Amino acid sequence: MCCPRGLNVFKILPESEFADRFRGHDGGVIDDYRPGSFLLTSPRQALLATGARQVVTERDPDELAKQVTKLLVDSDVPVAVGALPFADDVAPHVVLPAAARWSGPLTATRRGQVGAATSVEPVPSRAGYAAAVASAVTALRAGELRKVVLARSLELTMAAPVEVRTLLANLVADNAAGFTYAVDLPSAGGRRTLVGATPEMLLSRTGTTVVANPLAGSIPRDPDPARDRAAGESLLASAKDRDEHRVVVEAVAEALRPFCRTLDVPAEPSLISTTAVWHLSTRISGELLDQGISSLRLASALHPTPAVCGTPVADARATIAALEPFDRGFYAGAIGWCDADGDGEWVVGIRCAELREPVTGPTTMTLYSGAGIMPASVPELEVTETSAKFQTLLRAMGLHLDVT
């Protein structure tokens, strides 16, 4: 993927030149992160955007993409960055920053504990989440849905303000093969930041090439190497998880097909892993019919996939609203960037926490974790899966909480 054009941009270097110039790089863009900035890292590069010249909150996907592209073309701003919400009653938050800085892959090292929590409240409780899964399974078996994704949360009250740079460094160190992000969210007072490390790329666009990489079907990792390998193999062989994955792949392909001249959809999934979870993965690639279709427009067309919502989408949304005792907001949304040529990269906003820093009062964090529910789902196994997914943030924060 090429870097966007414009001012204040550090070009991506050839691998040999990068190795010479940046050997020993320690994650400087993380060191330069300040509250309100946008950060997105991948295994190939990292983007730090600061300041806000303009914010676009248009809800219509076509109009949103048109407005952002026009603003980029008419200015010297190199990229637009931001987030698309999961909640359909929340406006997108796309920012034209004052400056954007690129670097190569980060090699940040862990910096220790982020902070202590004075209280932890699961929402819902373990029993409440298991009951919600059971209700969803009943609806699925009755044929009302094909799949639905249910999440639970942990509400943390922090003993002191959270050092986001330390949290980001820890996430990068633990999740080098994934995408680490921090995005400023609209707030009526104080500051809200969505921060996390997702394994899932929603899509990337470079020229006429578009790539999507849906993940669905998961199982916790095991510290014992032999049992861990067996867990991955059992996931790859699991009929329930392969069915769950197929639902997502079919939906992504269906959403992309109207925009593409050709589309390559592998027949079989592969295995990928994070430090906490094994996933089924399929890499879908295509050639666009029209180079005028931007990555932002494509992201809006794909989002939300059945990997974070379910299918049919409207029925899944209604089930989520009925069974989840919180509003998702930007959790399970899309985070990314787009340039004036339409190139860009968008990731799925999971394995994350919303950090709230009010003008007065304690800092709070809401950690989120979800699981895809199918007719064959077992509530206690979904509790176990979501518990494992919480570990991405808990480990990076240096917190040892029993969330099982």
Steps between C-alpha positions, in 0.01 A plus 500: 500500500639836406500803722255781427625810328524839663697701751640387834525138386789262559519272195518122533854396409615188315576223746878522464505878534259485791722250682800729467324821595273377776697217659436511874179700457317496835147605408561876479149569372373355827735726694355794305139396560302758699138493620272572204736350242418216261730198485474189284781249474523192281773240440621720211468861615364742757304822464479780757264788422471808720269798520166547324443741214152367435268224623250327269198331659280430195299177549420420137790277376512643147485859620757433774750364249434786254543769765823352637651450154415858395649644818820302447531598133439867577757517782856402583378256765655161413242268658167485676488281811234390740233249591168365381270403789325168551188670630283617212376799700854638546667716234838411346798696628743569213772760555722695263807537724745785515793265437567134429820311567584153368764255616590142428396209724532571871720300736371645824584316820271458799519783755327344798163538668269770372298552815303344781122462509312592816187317383407249230141429398411244232207610283319266475611250761638164387160342569324783322718461190447122495124559521516747210690245290237236584224737387685568176550128437125446541431768238763355267360149525153636427634640174462865596872566443796336331760651734522769767798644687451570869744700711560558868700771673711580803449840662823611672542801724868593496701614800682763291505639143604243238824551307378413150851497351600224741187305417566537126862389538389192692236417239751533214751281686237230560327517160767568239310301234180700549381860498530730802291816508391802697231732369353810663120486528248783523424598858266747668762560772846371576652246260401162357752272330450159341821301537573140412685239295289322241605197295244579228544720195165604357652601165785675327500672160805575287423625152244258358592219740279440802569243773275390785596254771199387705556302819231289665519183703727515805647291779722603795876435481662261748836566670601138438635475139353156432157590632519832317566328166216261571269794573582660165448172317166444673388850396591431137300176514200643690178486295340768722790741457537434128129573457542822699797598285319417175217737590746789531698416184182476294376836630831677433520357148139601432567856619817535290375336181306803366818709522737246344586379151655184644486350848709215640338320794699200632291188552659412835597712803844507658614534862644817652563581863542780749667456838160405643286342226509285186282623210376368168608744226425549130681756284271631224645710216346675204549752219276806515274593212536870576813654651282785623359276775702593809604276786265700724204420274599133491535490878150643534366235260654214697438625852366342713588151380348190662833470687384774738125515441337194347263425217245604387645833613175669604384198702844459657508868600158465661612191692817676618296799618265269690767282664800729562454730804720779358539712186794400283564846360829468307587155638489248208514795261770568238819702551725615219623753248436610142698727266398722209562218251260276693769268634479406866469235765219431748502255789226356721478673839513198730731391788461852629400728783334837511697730729301784655684790664241746636578859594433403861473156656688172452627355175298200384552232237251265335657186356302307238504139385263319265434158351315376195191302601376216278226236546764258636649748747541396864456794741785403737743463209408848376569634851843337482568647156408854604709464815803414286440801274498738798862399562629711209422819696543363851849370423601829340373687807689274738176396669440145623125458528299180510234568237402138443 
